[in-house]
């Protein structure tokens, strides 16, 4: 009888540990990657560096900042996005980069599902919530893209 109780206790403990372990968040070191102009024709990015993007994802807290040298065209603005490229192709708008700078902070359920960071050039008074053509971007290294 005692051995059955010990076995049952061990089984419950193992189940609780596996549930807890599967819900722990990934904490990766912050990354900084180059933002390169998009290939023309695309897809993909070329060799011309126009800036950098830094991403710090600790658990669900995600902060992103950019530093770009490129200037948007007349009556245009740059908008930054995270992209689930090759998966759902969902694009999450991070907002407008002003004078090449973007500061973004949010609690994302799983920031590691995104594989790309892109910059689009949009009309100043854009009412379309979808991303325009890719101006520049970067492939995100692992653990991103999972």
C-alpha positions as CSV (number, residue, x, y, z in Angstrom):
1,X,0.0,0.0,0.0
2,X,2.8,2.4,0.9
3,X,4.6,1.7,-2.4
4,X,1.4,2.6,-4.4
5,X,1.2,5.9,-2.5
6,X,4.9,6.6,-3.2
7,X,4.4,5.7,-6.9
8,X,1.3,7.9,-7.1
9,X,3.1,10.8,-5.4
10,X,6.0,10.5,-7.8
11,X,3.7,10.4,-10.8
12,X,1.8,13.5,-9.6
13,X,5.1,15.3,-8.9
14,X,6.4,14.4,-12.4
15,X,3.2,15.7,-14.1
16,X,3.3,19.0,-12.1
17,X,7.0,19.5,-13.0
18,X,6.4,18.9,-16.7
19,X,3.4,21.3,-16.7
20,X,5.5,24.0,-15.0
21,X,8.5,23.4,-17.3
22,X,6.4,23.8,-20.4
23,X,5.0,27.1,-19.3
24,X,8.4,28.8,-18.5
25,X,9.4,31.5,-20.9
26,X,12.5,31.6,-23.0
27,X,14.9,34.3,-21.9
28,X,17.4,35.1,-24.6
29,X,20.3,37.5,-24.6
30,X,19.5,40.9,-26.2
31,X,20.4,41.1,-29.9
32,X,21.4,43.8,-32.3
33,X,21.3,43.1,-36.0
34,X,21.9,45.2,-39.2
35,X,18.9,46.5,-41.1
36,X,19.6,46.2,-44.8
37,X,17.7,47.6,-47.8
38,X,15.4,45.1,-49.5
39,X,16.6,43.4,-52.6
40,X,15.1,44.8,-55.8
41,X,13.3,42.7,-56.9
42,X,12.7,40.8,-53.6
43,X,12.2,38.9,-51.6
44,X,15.1,39.2,-49.1
45,X,17.5,41.8,-48.1
46,X,20.6,43.1,-49.8
47,X,24.0,44.2,-48.5
48,X,23.3,48.0,-48.1
49,X,23.1,48.7,-44.4
50,X,20.8,51.5,-43.4
51,X,20.8,51.0,-39.6
52,X,20.4,48.6,-36.7
53,X,17.6,47.1,-34.7
54,X,18.0,46.0,-31.0
55,X,15.6,43.5,-29.5
56,X,15.5,42.5,-25.8
57,X,12.9,39.8,-25.1
58,X,12.8,38.6,-21.5
59,X,9.8,36.4,-20.9
60,X,6.9,38.3,-22.4
61,X,8.4,41.8,-22.0
62,X,9.8,42.9,-25.3
63,X,11.6,46.1,-26.1
64,X,12.7,47.1,-29.6
65,X,14.7,50.1,-30.7
66,X,16.1,51.2,-34.1
67,X,18.8,53.5,-35.3
68,X,18.5,54.2,-39.1
69,X,20.3,56.6,-41.4
70,X,17.9,56.3,-44.3
71,X,15.4,59.0,-44.9
72,X,11.8,58.4,-46.1
73,X,10.6,59.9,-49.3
74,X,8.6,63.1,-49.5
75,X,5.1,62.7,-47.8
76,X,6.2,59.2,-46.6
77,X,7.0,57.7,-43.2
78,X,8.9,54.6,-42.2
79,X,6.8,52.0,-40.2
80,X,8.4,49.0,-38.4
81,X,7.0,45.5,-38.2
82,X,7.7,42.1,-36.8
83,X,6.8,39.4,-39.3
84,X,6.0,35.7,-38.9
85,X,7.6,35.1,-42.3
86,X,7.0,31.6,-43.7
87,X,4.4,30.8,-41.0
88,X,1.1,32.7,-40.9
89,X,2.9,35.7,-42.5
90,X,1.2,37.9,-39.8
91,X,2.8,41.4,-39.5
92,X,2.7,43.2,-36.2
93,X,3.0,47.0,-36.5
94,X,5.5,48.5,-34.1
95,X,4.7,52.0,-35.1
96,X,6.4,54.9,-37.0
97,X,10.1,55.4,-36.9
98,X,10.7,59.1,-36.5
99,X,14.0,60.5,-37.7
100,X,15.3,56.9,-38.0
101,X,14.4,56.1,-34.3
102,X,11.8,53.8,-32.9
103,X,11.2,52.8,-29.3
104,X,8.7,50.0,-28.8
105,X,7.8,48.1,-25.6
106,X,5.1,45.6,-25.1
107,X,4.2,42.4,-23.4
108,X,4.1,39.9,-26.2
109,X,2.8,36.3,-25.5
110,X,5.6,34.8,-27.6
111,X,8.0,37.2,-29.4
112,X,10.0,34.3,-30.7
113,X,7.4,33.3,-33.3
114,X,8.6,36.2,-35.4
115,X,11.3,35.6,-38.0
116,X,11.8,39.0,-39.6
117,X,12.0,42.7,-38.7
118,X,11.0,44.9,-41.6
119,X,10.7,48.6,-42.4
120,X,8.0,49.7,-44.9
121,X,7.6,53.2,-46.4
122,X,4.0,54.3,-46.0
123,X,2.1,57.5,-47.0
124,X,2.0,60.1,-44.1
125,X,-1.8,59.8,-43.8
126,X,-2.0,56.1,-44.5
127,X,-5.4,54.6,-43.5
128,X,-4.6,51.1,-44.7
129,X,-3.6,48.9,-41.7
130,X,-1.6,46.5,-43.8
131,X,2.1,46.7,-44.5
132,X,3.2,48.4,-47.7
133,X,6.2,47.2,-49.7
134,X,9.3,46.2,-47.8
135,X,11.9,49.0,-47.8
136,X,14.4,47.2,-45.6
137,X,14.7,44.6,-42.9
138,X,16.6,41.8,-41.1
139,X,16.3,38.1,-40.6
140,X,16.1,37.5,-36.8
141,X,18.5,34.9,-35.4
142,X,17.5,32.0,-33.1
143,X,15.7,31.7,-30.8
144,X,13.4,33.8,-33.0
145,X,11.5,31.9,-35.7
146,X,10.4,29.1,-33.3
